[in-house]
Amino acid sequence: MPRLHRADYRNGINKFIKNWIMAKLSIRNNVENLEKVAEFVSGFSSDRGLPDKFVFEMNLVLDELVTNVITYGYSDKEPHKIDIEIDLMDDEVVMTISDDGDEFNPLDHEVQGRDASLRERPVGGLGIFFVKEKTDELSYVRENGKNIVTLKKFIKQKEDKNED
């Protein structure tokens, strides 16, 4: 087995670090802060030249999940912190939302009446459906009293940048 030299290892780590970009945002559980989330996603995305459709879908997904946390996640009226992290590595974006709200696993949520007409469909539930549809991978864990939702979305080629 060939031996990995220290210089090769360092070059590999440096390449990894060079291609890995991370950004974090912490907000309070207040609907007025949804605008900060949209600005955070837009700023992160425009600085990296991500495709418009991709950015729209990232915003849709994060807005839905953060809105759910703010609206339904807490049984008290106290201020709580919601952390959002976006990691970019080569052709994928990983978004993580963590909160100390009531335990809720969006993967366990089934959409009721999705095929029904608008009049027959129960209110709510489609947001989680859109989250599942617009992400490539979705995971949930409850750890140290926090809900942690991780979403992975693969970036299409740069030629699709202005795709409608």
TORKOL-4160 file (C-alpha; in steps of 0.2 Angstrom, whole numbers, padded with zeros to 4 digits, m for minus):
164
<pt num="1" X="0000" Y="0000" Z="0000"/>
<pt num="2" X="0007" Y="0017" Z="m0005"/>
<pt num="3" X="0012" Y="0028" Z="0010"/>
<pt num="4" X="0003" Y="0045" Z="0010"/>
<pt num="5" X="0016" Y="0059" Z="0013"/>
<pt num="6" X="0013" Y="0074" Z="0024"/>
<pt num="7" X="0014" Y="0086" Z="0009"/>
<pt num="8" X="0000" Y="0076" Z="0000"/>
<pt num="9" X="m0011" Y="0076" Z="0015"/>
<pt num="10" X="m0009" Y="0094" Z="0017"/>
<pt num="11" X="m0013" Y="0098" Z="m0001"/>
<pt num="12" X="m0028" Y="0087" Z="0000"/>
<pt num="13" X="m0034" Y="0096" Z="0016"/>
<pt num="14" X="m0030" Y="0113" Z="0008"/>
<pt num="15" X="m0040" Y="0108" Z="m0007"/>
<pt num="16" X="m0055" Y="0103" Z="0004"/>
<pt num="17" X="m0055" Y="0119" Z="0014"/>
<pt num="18" X="m0053" Y="0130" Z="m0002"/>
<pt num="19" X="m0069" Y="0122" Z="m0009"/>
<pt num="20" X="m0079" Y="0122" Z="0007"/>
<pt num="21" X="m0089" Y="0138" Z="0011"/>
<pt num="22" X="m0099" Y="0140" Z="0027"/>
<pt num="23" X="m0111" Y="0153" Z="0033"/>
<pt num="24" X="m0121" Y="0155" Z="0049"/>
<pt num="25" X="m0136" Y="0165" Z="0054"/>
<pt num="26" X="m0145" Y="0165" Z="0071"/>
<pt num="27" X="m0162" Y="0173" Z="0073"/>
<pt num="28" X="m0175" Y="0174" Z="0086"/>
<pt num="29" X="m0192" Y="0165" Z="0084"/>
<pt num="30" X="m0201" Y="0180" Z="0077"/>
<pt num="31" X="m0209" Y="0181" Z="0060"/>
<pt num="32" X="m0201" Y="0198" Z="0056"/>
<pt num="33" X="m0185" Y="0188" Z="0055"/>
<pt num="34" X="m0190" Y="0178" Z="0040"/>
<pt num="35" X="m0184" Y="0193" Z="0030"/>
<pt num="36" X="m0166" Y="0191" Z="0037"/>
<pt num="37" X="m0167" Y="0172" Z="0032"/>
<pt num="38" X="m0171" Y="0177" Z="0014"/>
<pt num="39" X="m0157" Y="0190" Z="0014"/>
<pt num="40" X="m0145" Y="0178" Z="0021"/>
<pt num="41" X="m0149" Y="0165" Z="0007"/>
<pt num="42" X="m0148" Y="0178" Z="m0006"/>
<pt num="43" X="m0132" Y="0185" Z="0000"/>
<pt num="44" X="m0124" Y="0168" Z="0001"/>
<pt num="45" X="m0130" Y="0163" Z="m0016"/>
<pt num="46" X="m0126" Y="0178" Z="m0026"/>
<pt num="47" X="m0108" Y="0179" Z="m0019"/>
<pt num="48" X="m0106" Y="0161" Z="m0026"/>
<pt num="49" X="m0115" Y="0163" Z="m0042"/>
<pt num="50" X="m0128" Y="0150" Z="m0038"/>
<pt num="51" X="m0142" Y="0147" Z="m0051"/>
<pt num="52" X="m0158" Y="0158" Z="m0049"/>
<pt num="53" X="m0170" Y="0143" Z="m0048"/>
<pt num="54" X="m0159" Y="0135" Z="m0035"/>
<pt num="55" X="m0159" Y="0150" Z="m0024"/>
<pt num="56" X="m0178" Y="0152" Z="m0026"/>
<pt num="57" X="m0180" Y="0134" Z="m0020"/>
<pt num="58" X="m0167" Y="0136" Z="m0006"/>
<pt num="59" X="m0177" Y="0151" Z="0000"/>
<pt num="60" X="m0194" Y="0142" Z="m0002"/>
<pt num="61" X="m0188" Y="0127" Z="0009"/>
<pt num="62" X="m0179" Y="0138" Z="0022"/>
<pt num="63" X="m0194" Y="0150" Z="0023"/>
<pt num="64" X="m0206" Y="0135" Z="0026"/>
<pt num="65" X="m0196" Y="0126" Z="0039"/>
<pt num="66" X="m0192" Y="0142" Z="0049"/>
<pt num="67" X="m0210" Y="0148" Z="0048"/>
<pt num="68" X="m0215" Y="0131" Z="0055"/>
<pt num="69" X="m0203" Y="0133" Z="0069"/>
<pt num="70" X="m0208" Y="0151" Z="0073"/>
<pt num="71" X="m0227" Y="0147" Z="0072"/>
<pt num="72" X="m0229" Y="0130" Z="0079"/>
<pt num="73" X="m0212" Y="0125" Z="0087"/>
<pt num="74" X="m0214" Y="0133" Z="0105"/>
<pt num="75" X="m0227" Y="0130" Z="0118"/>
<pt num="76" X="m0222" Y="0146" Z="0127"/>
<pt num="77" X="m0221" Y="0164" Z="0121"/>
<pt num="78" X="m0203" Y="0167" Z="0127"/>
<pt num="79" X="m0189" Y="0172" Z="0114"/>
<pt num="80" X="m0179" Y="0157" Z="0107"/>
<pt num="81" X="m0164" Y="0156" Z="0095"/>
<pt num="82" X="m0165" Y="0147" Z="0079"/>
<pt num="83" X="m0149" Y="0143" Z="0070"/>
<pt num="84" X="m0147" Y="0142" Z="0051"/>
<pt num="85" X="m0131" Y="0136" Z="0043"/>
<pt num="86" X="m0127" Y="0134" Z="0025"/>
<pt num="87" X="m0112" Y="0124" Z="0019"/>
<pt num="88" X="m0106" Y="0124" Z="0000"/>
<pt num="89" X="m0095" Y="0110" Z="m0005"/>
<pt num="90" X="m0092" Y="0108" Z="m0024"/>
<pt num="91" X="m0109" Y="0104" Z="m0032"/>
<pt num="92" X="m0119" Y="0103" Z="m0016"/>
<pt num="93" X="m0127" Y="0114" Z="m0003"/>
<pt num="94" X="m0131" Y="0108" Z="0014"/>
<pt num="95" X="m0143" Y="0118" Z="0025"/>
<pt num="96" X="m0145" Y="0115" Z="0043"/>
<pt num="97" X="m0159" Y="0122" Z="0055"/>
<pt num="98" X="m0158" Y="0119" Z="0073"/>
<pt num="99" X="m0170" Y="0125" Z="0087"/>
<pt num="100" X="m0175" Y="0121" Z="0105"/>
<pt num="101" X="m0193" Y="0120" Z="0101"/>
<pt num="102" X="m0205" Y="0106" Z="0104"/>
<pt num="103" X="m0199" Y="0089" Z="0096"/>
<pt num="104" X="m0205" Y="0089" Z="0078"/>
<pt num="105" X="m0199" Y="0077" Z="0064"/>
<pt num="106" X="m0204" Y="0084" Z="0047"/>
<pt num="107" X="m0200" Y="0067" Z="0039"/>
<pt num="108" X="m0214" Y="0059" Z="0049"/>
<pt num="109" X="m0227" Y="0071" Z="0043"/>
<pt num="110" X="m0239" Y="0065" Z="0029"/>
<pt num="111" X="m0248" Y="0077" Z="0018"/>
<pt num="112" X="m0267" Y="0074" Z="0020"/>
<pt num="113" X="m0278" Y="0076" Z="0005"/>
<pt num="114" X="m0264" Y="0082" Z="m0007"/>
<pt num="115" X="m0274" Y="0075" Z="m0022"/>
<pt num="116" X="m0290" Y="0083" Z="m0016"/>
<pt num="117" X="m0297" Y="0099" Z="m0023"/>
<pt num="118" X="m0293" Y="0116" Z="m0014"/>
<pt num="119" X="m0310" Y="0116" Z="m0006"/>
<pt num="120" X="m0309" Y="0098" Z="0000"/>
<pt num="121" X="m0291" Y="0099" Z="0006"/>
<pt num="122" X="m0287" Y="0102" Z="0024"/>
<pt num="123" X="m0278" Y="0118" Z="0028"/>
<pt num="124" X="m0259" Y="0116" Z="0030"/>
<pt num="125" X="m0246" Y="0102" Z="0027"/>
<pt num="126" X="m0241" Y="0106" Z="0009"/>
<pt num="127" X="m0226" Y="0116" Z="0015"/>
<pt num="128" X="m0217" Y="0100" Z="0021"/>
<pt num="129" X="m0222" Y="0092" Z="0005"/>
<pt num="130" X="m0213" Y="0106" Z="m0005"/>
<pt num="131" X="m0198" Y="0104" Z="0007"/>
<pt num="132" X="m0197" Y="0085" Z="0003"/>
<pt num="133" X="m0199" Y="0088" Z="m0016"/>
<pt num="134" X="m0186" Y="0102" Z="m0017"/>
<pt num="135" X="m0172" Y="0094" Z="m0008"/>
<pt num="136" X="m0161" Y="0079" Z="m0013"/>
<pt num="137" X="m0159" Y="0073" Z="0005"/>
<pt num="138" X="m0168" Y="0077" Z="0021"/>
<pt num="139" X="m0164" Y="0071" Z="0038"/>
<pt num="140" X="m0169" Y="0074" Z="0056"/>
<pt num="141" X="m0162" Y="0071" Z="0073"/>
<pt num="142" X="m0167" Y="0077" Z="0091"/>
<pt num="143" X="m0151" Y="0080" Z="0100"/>
<pt num="144" X="m0147" Y="0089" Z="0116"/>
<pt num="145" X="m0165" Y="0096" Z="0117"/>
<pt num="146" X="m0164" Y="0102" Z="0099"/>
<pt num="147" X="m0173" Y="0098" Z="0083"/>
<pt num="148" X="m0159" Y="0097" Z="0069"/>
<pt num="149" X="m0165" Y="0097" Z="0051"/>
<pt num="150" X="m0152" Y="0094" Z="0038"/>
<pt num="151" X="m0156" Y="0097" Z="0020"/>
<pt num="152" X="m0145" Y="0093" Z="0005"/>
<pt num="153" X="m0147" Y="0100" Z="m0012"/>
<pt num="154" X="m0136" Y="0097" Z="m0027"/>
<pt num="155" X="m0132" Y="0111" Z="m0039"/>
<pt num="156" X="m0135" Y="0109" Z="m0057"/>
<pt num="157" X="m0122" Y="0114" Z="m0070"/>
<pt num="158" X="m0118" Y="0133" Z="m0072"/>
<pt num="159" X="m0126" Y="0133" Z="m0089"/>
<pt num="160" X="m0143" Y="0131" Z="m0080"/>
<pt num="161" X="m0140" Y="0148" Z="m0070"/>
<pt num="162" X="m0155" Y="0158" Z="m0078"/>
<pt num="163" X="m0166" Y="0143" Z="m0080"/>
<pt num="164" X="m0185" Y="0147" Z="m0078"/>
